[in-house]
């Protein structure tokens, strides 16, 4: 008897089939406008679909409306989706003018090739699809982007049309509303507008330059990170940016991770690699002296910058870069300590992320991948240890089959942002392999050598991605404790500038991050621009404020908080920061 499928699963399967069908309808619409179009692939994706095309000209925004209109006609015709299997030779004849399809046909292992027809349109496909085009409900074409064929920058650049598809008009409208909100929160746009960071071709794609305000936020976050780690019993370490090839051979990175590593540097006839990870350096530190069971656990943390090769097509602002700083830590412990250490890291993670505003998460247990090192029995034992820690805390989690690192299983904590999107953040990785590879040991209470266990963990994941998520989560309006400029003092006229400067000096002495807007501009313009810069508070000073030794306080939301003595304002700022952290 087949397992029962829940209504939710049934609906999701139906959406996948409908979105896949919509991509075929879009391809048919494009073929009616461009008879010589060459077709790539057109899969369903989360919230919709896309299709890649090789076309005789670049699509313009107006083309999407025309394609969408043609799609509506095909949907109204209610054409059945008909599946059949043909042999490879027949498939080659059908797709004789489609080079991308022919390439895919050659990669099919057996001699059976699946094709789908709707009306006169034929596509290489195994489904699933809805029964007919009339079952495609609410859809909307969104945008056109460039995409290399098969994701390879050495292959042709195709034009990818993205679309959204849902089972009701209301669901589509809600998605479009959330998409508009996401665009307003886009960290790349806000990064420019708030002057936080930039990325330049002259430096290189995926390499971030931090401007003073972005640097200020980063400094605040890193100082907070260090303070919390010292409280939690960690020590800070530092490692170099490059290492000899032997190091990466021993660690296994050159076997399992080489595609993400840059070509080696030749230094005095020896190969050195930019580090993709910090862990081998921390292991060497452990090896630098004889360790006793009484010393363990050792918790070592580093804000270590690493370099990984990412294809240009997947780079995305701060979220996907080529050089980034991991908030890395490695814990060396005895086997009897492992579950307690993992539990402490998990608790530390949730406690640590709360001041940044994140309180909704989804947790994943990632298991043994296809490429791995070590014995299956060790993997099973490690996975069980991670599972037990989460079960003891009644923590709901998803299973990510095959999602572990090559050296061990892991727990991933993904932040749910203001738009219910998930972002990878904390990762806690069990590792029994690197201690073996580097022959790590400690002297036990029996006087004999024993093998330590090792835990890799990062709370932010990377400073860059975390800041990208943080910008989008708050829409650039950071909580007071994180804001690069917490207060701006606005003198109404030039004769009020000296008083504004004294106010700023007083606040600065109390560790408030403050600026004075001394420009010869109207007060209302200064207030408006401060609001656009998302500065939490504006202090307006004029004759009345000087006479009473006070300041008129406005919030970035536009609320007039009235006139206050400076000491009252400082007390309120401190109380707000204390509540947030």
Steps between C-alpha positions, in 0.01 A plus 500: 500500500639842403572748784234759561589847371398802708294778346791738545736268314236446232462877454877549479531224241218664304674837509825346376319336208311821419818711509682251280208510257507881502865492389400289196216737419744792519739315267217449251410870522863597437523260202195666342677838519849369413464198266877447494539505878734245655377351828702417810323368808185611682457356851257591778657692788378632833206735434510455123707396201755611244614407151831569324495617137754573229324773301590715196475820705503620859158504660357837604268552800204546263560150362395343829148642471470361146626156607269501801202587277585213266528268802148600607371397157668158529356451849150593375532242220523229770745287298577156650856416608581169331800290607673241286834323485706476183840353422807723479510500121140622480574763766798624297274546194233682703755740651735520201498883508543520880871463593442530877236227494727278291772537763255391770383204290856371470532497879194276553627161618250269329332512160168635633443872468197667659321778311189705569266657246244773542340591171777529240773572759734216597757503782753260642363417845396231748250718689311527720231711334135579554247335272448803277603863459163612637606378846770768521347760729658830603835591342713807433826548309750686716831578332774395260852413614813363337594138572789296364400169347544230768632769737839503322643843418686344207170402336249727318312765694124439477205718593309367799138608548371464855133463585285449810209255513247421773172318533298815576509866401512598869810285556666660197413850620642420845821371343536812281444719806773315690727520198454878483582520870808285445618734225457796736713315756765383251833531684683593180283807445497594869875446516542773236238736643630472856865507383589172674704305243584464133633242255716610207610329181843658546540298822313191388153348509396367838757710692345753738627847595357622830430875522527688834136441603509136397833466675347650813217245503746220435720619784203511740401146402854365527555659842171352622608163357832507683347604833236226486757237408728590788198473732425156354849367569661544157849632426587706191756375249632631168630318193664585168317550169705243308639155568721244326338238278602224743268650761200479267599154381508375857168664588333353191398836352699441181312173453149609597494880467745589222230638266445783751871574550703746296804404296814471713765767546859405427723613785863391477398194300228391743124512448293711738121534496274778621315343789140392436459409869670568833480155659842357397676794664316448827590131488868587466467727804359205692795287388752758618516344849410184688139514620352353818141389554486767774544777236198394297279638370700764314276758330686714246330770293617714210355764272691349211480626143482219244491487120282271292444486128135563414385522141414854395142397425426418865664806661240714675591813695609402851310171492738314266855632476852376432677645802324501836563487872373195685416532868671169541565288807631151567446301814736216590350272761492150644242254366310519830468880460371514143124510560532765771718717273256473209214586734685805631572623147134459404382694806770763446385547140137577587604729785758673283269577207215644706643857539510531121123455490494140377268273692345275234710216366486169321749233598642229274695182569732447201621143448774313313559637146591299191866605526632449853794382706493258790305189588122468471481379861665823619257706294205317651635547852561872444158554340337326797685732740371810317149358487498424874602857589205641303258237629599576861401862439175405324633696204305451177730444202503392137718224357739616228600169344853514356551864606790443741857621455742247350655445845187465714126560556375838619216703647401805294294785645327715240361842588148581392488867401221758489375355170517138622808428290760260640868593522781267600661621819632279781665170411626243752711229337618178660847391387674174585702493178743792527619387845586168335664655195721724713553227763375717787517361851476582868627315805209349689469436875636153427828648372432380145447691176140550388342663194307825562175587328464827316206734441503769230252778551406844374219712640470763225624271225690797360506867597416600143193283455379570852515875436315453172225312683501759778459789254205331330341384826495854640460673164813699586336640816736334745413479870655781702790294635610409144432825314826648362368848579262497795430871521533799267492853645331752268562871567218716361734783400874568493486678836390171659797295372721558807225370730443201266871419521495516882200266506684259272815510715293424811334203328828375357653503848217267599589266207208606283575491126403849389541739206420870455334611177660842446389546141330823391172325427145525630427317823220293346731380222762395757237308697371330188849397388580368848184290481605366159836408655296317767674677789302409815480850655522860381569778751387840379658798678413868469455808718244333729714192557810711575306714747373193691811283449290231334451326162188434290490128423350333193514131406570363153136389483402868502377509859559826689624396847502853635768708671724322750801578718808328360541283812147364456571420136823317591319296763233404247762399243677281755173337605409424138842346427487294819156366404622408150815318612 
